[in-house]
Every structure is written in C-alpha cells, then in structure tokens.
Amino acid sequence: MKVAVAKYTIGAPRSFAEFADKQTQWLSQARAGGAELAVLPEYLSLELGATFGAGTQGDLHASLVAIQAYHGAWLDLFGLLARELRMHVVAGSFLFDPGHGRYRNRSYTFAPDGGRLWQDKLQLTGFEKQAGVIEAGDALKTFALGEQRAGIAICYDIEFPLPVRAQCEAGARLLLAPSCTDTAAGATRVRVGCLARALENRCFIAQSVTAGEALWSPALDTNTGEAAIYAPMDVGLPADGVLAQTRGGQRWAFADLDFAALQASRARAQVANDRDWMGQLRPGMLRARVEGFEG
C-alpha cells in the first residue's frame, strides 16, 4: 500500500468552491505520486473560517458555528474525490456539532467505493479545553483499509499508549495521525508519540501536519512540523524509524508499506515490545515499592 501524508499549507479561501479546488489539486498530486491512501491534517475544516467576515474569522466560537453550514458539502466533496481519484482519503478533521452546541474534533475517512467512517479525538489539549465548547469523543475504533486494518489517533491521541494499543490488539497495523502543532515542542511531542507507538506495537504510523501562518485564525495562527511515515526501529526497517518525511516546501511524503515484511520482522526482531507487552503487567511491576538504603 502506498501512503501519502501532507504537509498542508494553511491558506485563506474566499469561498467553499475555492477550498474545494485546493483539495482537488492537493489530492490529485498525491494520486499522481501513486498514493492509494492520502492523509490530510487535523483542523483542516477551520481553514473554511476564512470564508466569513473578519469578526467571525478572529473568533473561534463564531467560526465553529459558521462552518457547520459546510458540513454536508464537506462530506460530499471528499466522498467525490475519493471515488474519482480511486483512493482512500483521511480528510483531516472537522469540528462538528452533533446537535447540542459542543463540538467533536472528528476525522472522516472516505473509501474509493463511496463509503465513509469517522473517529473522534479522545484526548483534549489545553487549547481545546480552554475553548470551553469542544468535547472529547467516547468511542475507539478500527476499520478495514483495503486488505489491512487501520485506526485513527488524532494528534494528541497518538501520545497515549493504551488506546493505540487497544486499536492494535483489534488488528490495526496502520495508525493514521492527522495533526496540527504551533510550536517546535508540540511538533516534537507528536513525533515522539508516533515513534513510541510504532515501537510498542510493531505498526506503521502515518502523520500529516499543518504548515505556514494563518494569522486571521486563533486556532491556525502558526504551524510547524514535518509530515512523516514511521515504522518500528528493527531489523529490515529504518534504524531511525522514519520511512519518509517532508522537508522544506515539500507537500507530500510517500512510502510503500509492506505489511507482510512488517509481520515477518517479528521473527527476527532484536526486541519485540509488541510480543513482550504483557510482561510489564506482572504483579510485581504494577506498583513501585519505596525502599531505603540499608546501613
């Protein structure tokens, strides 16, 4: 499976049609590179806040209310592009109101046959908590992606080992991580989370990022980080865990994922964190004992 992850430059579209044209251009480029799966970044829907007046653009709450009018068109757009380009598309995330005035950070995946599914973000960042109107999801999912099984861990979620472990125990061998970070520290945290989850679970991780400045938006003001595709650091796989990564102005990073080789790597692994996971749950390891020096 060939996967493409985006280093997506945030702009200021003047209309939904202009936004749609941009998505068509970006995803067509990924398809031209051979991608069977393309991953766009977290908070992608907030770029649509630019289509409203300055008062709405600069107010997160007002932007969230306003972009709900685009939700149906969003689903239609990415469903159409997935069908026309004949590839799976992870459409970043849409801040969606299920009907009670609070918003779920929801990542939709669209299939070439027209199907779609979603995963809500489960852990809220400090920014999301402070917004006061964003709520965490309450369901963890995995799903079939062609012949493989995958899961979605949105940005901060990839920094938590147990939910990702549950997805991998349910068969996921590819974790999709749409992300958005505004500081070098934030970008490092997500990157380290991706590497750690790949190591622990012997799985691939595909991380997309936002890029550039959008000073009109309180959520997308500055963006940093590189999109990357990660693997466990072991025999037959990259020593640094990085299969592919964007650099500079590169829009997409591509990698061919060999799931058979990933599975086979367990037999000759130098370490097998995935296989040895239960060892850390032995009774003597669940609670540390405090001891003093003996005289």
C-alpha positions in Angstrom: 0.0 0.0 0.0 1.4 3.4 -1.0 0.6 6.1 1.5 1.0 9.9 1.2 1.0 12.3 4.2 0.5 16.0 3.7 2.5 19.0 5.0 -0.5 21.1 4.3 -0.1 24.9 3.9 -3.0 26.8 5.5 -4.5 29.5 3.3 -7.4 31.8 3.3 -10.0 30.6 0.8 -12.7 33.1 -0.2 -15.4 30.5 -0.8 -16.1 26.8 -0.4 -15.6 26.4 -4.1 -12.0 27.8 -3.7 -11.4 25.5 -0.8 -12.7 22.5 -2.9 -10.4 23.4 -5.8 -7.5 23.4 -3.4 -8.4 19.9 -2.1 -8.7 18.7 -5.6 -5.3 20.0 -6.5 -3.6 18.6 -3.4 -5.2 15.1 -3.6 -4.7 14.9 -7.3 -1.0 15.4 -6.7 -1.0 12.6 -4.1 -2.7 10.3 -6.5 -0.3 11.2 -9.3 2.5 10.1 -6.9 0.9 6.7 -6.7 -0.9 7.1 -3.4 -3.6 4.6 -2.5 -4.2 6.5 0.8 -3.7 10.2 1.4 -3.8 11.8 4.9 -4.7 15.5 5.4 -4.1 17.3 8.7 -6.1 18.0 11.9 -8.2 21.2 12.0 -8.5 21.3 8.2 -12.1 22.5 8.4 -11.0 25.6 10.3 -9.5 26.9 7.1 -13.1 27.5 6.0 -13.4 30.1 8.7 -11.6 32.4 6.2 -14.7 32.4 4.0 -16.5 34.5 6.6 -16.0 38.1 7.7 -13.2 39.4 9.9 -15.4 39.3 13.0 -16.0 35.6 12.5 -12.5 34.7 11.4 -11.0 36.0 14.6 -13.5 34.4 16.9 -13.1 30.6 17.4 -16.6 30.1 18.7 -18.1 32.1 15.9 -16.0 30.2 13.4 -17.2 26.8 14.7 -20.8 27.9 14.5 -20.3 29.2 10.9 -18.5 26.3 9.4 -21.3 23.9 10.4 -23.1 25.1 7.2 -20.4 23.4 5.2 -20.6 20.0 6.8 -22.8 18.4 4.2 -20.7 19.9 1.3 -17.5 18.7 3.1 -18.8 15.1 3.1 -19.9 15.3 -0.5 -16.5 16.9 -1.6 -14.2 14.3 0.0 -16.5 11.4 -0.9 -16.5 12.5 -4.5 -12.7 13.0 -4.6 -12.1 9.5 -3.0 -14.3 8.0 -5.7 -12.9 10.0 -8.7 -9.3 9.5 -7.6 -9.8 5.9 -6.6 -8.1 6.2 -3.3 -8.8 6.3 0.5 -8.8 9.9 1.9 -8.4 10.9 5.5 -9.9 14.4 5.4 -8.0 15.8 8.4 -10.6 16.7 10.9 -13.9 18.7 11.0 -15.0 20.4 14.2 -18.6 19.0 14.2 -21.6 19.8 16.3 -23.6 16.6 16.7 -26.6 18.8 17.8 -26.0 20.1 21.3 -23.8 23.2 20.8 -20.5 21.4 21.6 -18.0 20.2 19.0 -16.3 16.9 18.3 -12.9 17.0 16.6 -13.9 14.4 14.1 -11.7 12.8 11.4 -13.5 11.3 8.5 -12.0 8.6 6.2 -13.5 8.2 2.7 -13.2 5.0 0.6 -13.0 4.7 -3.2 -16.3 2.9 -3.2 -18.1 5.9 -1.6 -18.1 4.6 2.0 -17.1 6.7 4.9 -16.4 6.4 8.6 -15.1 8.6 11.4 -13.1 8.7 14.6 -13.5 11.5 17.2 -10.5 12.8 19.1 -10.4 11.3 22.5 -8.0 13.4 24.5 -8.3 17.2 24.5 -5.3 19.5 24.5 -5.1 22.5 26.9 -6.2 24.8 24.0 -9.3 22.6 23.3 -10.2 22.5 27.0 -9.8 26.3 27.3 -12.1 26.8 24.3 -14.9 25.6 26.5 -17.1 24.2 23.7 -15.0 21.3 22.4 -15.7 17.8 23.9 -13.8 14.5 23.7 -15.1 11.6 21.8 -16.2 8.4 23.6 -15.6 5.6 21.2 -12.4 4.0 19.9 -12.5 2.3 16.5 -10.5 0.3 14.0 -11.6 -0.4 10.4 -10.7 -2.2 7.2 -8.5 -0.3 4.8 -8.2 -2.4 1.8 -6.7 -5.7 2.9 -5.3 -4.2 6.1 -6.9 -2.9 9.3 -6.2 0.7 10.5 -7.1 3.1 13.2 -7.0 6.9 13.6 -5.3 8.7 16.5 -5.8 12.5 16.1 -2.7 14.5 17.2 -2.6 14.4 21.0 -4.2 10.9 21.0 -1.1 9.4 19.5 0.8 10.4 22.7 -1.3 7.9 24.8 -0.2 4.3 24.6 -3.2 2.4 25.9 -5.9 3.4 23.3 -3.4 2.9 20.5 -2.5 -0.5 22.0 -6.2 -1.4 22.0 -6.5 -0.5 18.3 -3.5 -2.6 17.5 -4.9 -5.5 19.6 -8.1 -5.2 17.5 -5.9 -5.8 14.4 -4.7 -2.3 13.4 -1.3 -2.3 11.7 -1.5 1.2 10.5 -2.3 4.3 12.6 -3.3 7.5 10.9 -2.4 10.6 12.8 -3.7 13.9 11.4 -2.0 16.6 13.5 -1.7 20.4 14.0 1.0 21.9 16.2 2.1 25.5 16.6 5.4 25.1 18.5 8.5 23.1 18.0 7.9 21.4 21.3 4.4 20.4 20.2 5.7 19.0 17.0 8.3 17.0 18.9 5.8 15.6 21.3 3.6 14.3 18.4 6.7 13.0 16.6 8.0 11.1 19.7 4.5 9.8 20.3 4.4 8.4 16.7 7.8 6.7 17.1 6.9 5.3 20.5 3.6 3.8 19.3 5.4 2.3 16.2 8.0 0.7 18.5 5.5 -0.6 21.1 3.0 -2.1 18.7 5.1 -3.0 15.6 2.9 -1.0 13.4 3.2 1.8 10.8 2.2 5.4 11.7 1.2 8.0 9.0 1.3 11.6 10.4 0.1 14.7 8.5 0.8 18.3 9.6 -0.4 21.8 9.0 2.2 24.4 7.8 2.6 28.1 7.3 0.8 31.1 9.0 -2.8 32.0 9.2 -2.8 35.0 11.5 -6.5 35.6 10.8 -7.3 32.4 12.8 -7.0 31.9 16.6 -6.5 28.2 16.1 -4.4 28.0 12.9 -2.3 31.1 13.5 1.2 29.4 13.3 2.0 25.9 12.3 5.2 23.8 12.5 6.4 20.2 12.0 7.1 17.8 9.2 4.7 15.1 7.8 6.2 11.6 8.2 5.6 7.9 7.9 7.1 5.8 10.7 7.9 2.1 11.3 9.4 0.1 14.2 13.2 0.5 14.6 14.3 -3.0 13.9 16.0 -5.4 11.5 15.0 -4.8 7.9 13.3 -1.4 8.8 14.8 2.1 9.2 17.1 2.4 12.1 15.6 5.8 13.0 12.0 4.6 12.4 11.4 7.1 9.6 10.3 5.6 6.2 9.6 9.0 4.7 9.4 12.7 5.7 8.7 16.0 4.1 11.4 18.7 4.0 11.1 22.4 3.4 8.3 23.2 0.9 7.6 19.6 0.0 3.9 19.0 0.1 3.7 15.2 0.4 5.8 12.4 1.8 5.3 9.0 0.2 6.1 5.4 1.4 5.2 1.9 0.2 4.1 0.0 3.2 4.9 -3.7 3.2 2.7 -5.3 5.8 4.0 -8.8 5.1 7.5 -7.7 5.8 6.3 -5.9 8.9 4.8 -9.1 10.2 7.8 -11.2 9.2 10.1 -8.8 11.1 8.7 -10.2 14.4 10.5 -13.5 13.9 14.0 -11.9 13.6 13.3 -8.8 15.8 16.1 -7.6 18.1 13.4 -6.6 20.5 9.7 -7.4 20.5 7.9 -4.8 22.5 4.6 -5.8 21.0 5.1 -9.5 21.9 6.5 -8.7 25.3 3.8 -6.2 26.2 2.2 -8.3 28.9 5.5 -8.7 30.8 5.0 -5.2 32.2 1.7 -6.2 33.7 3.2 -8.8 36.0 2.0 -8.2 39.6 5.4 -7.2 40.8 5.7 -4.5 38.1 2.4 -2.7 38.6 3.4 -0.7 41.7 6.8 0.6 42.7 8.0 -0.2 46.2 9.7 2.5 48.2 12.9 1.3 49.8 15.7 3.0 51.8 19.4 2.3 51.8 20.5 -0.3 54.3 23.1 0.7 56.8 
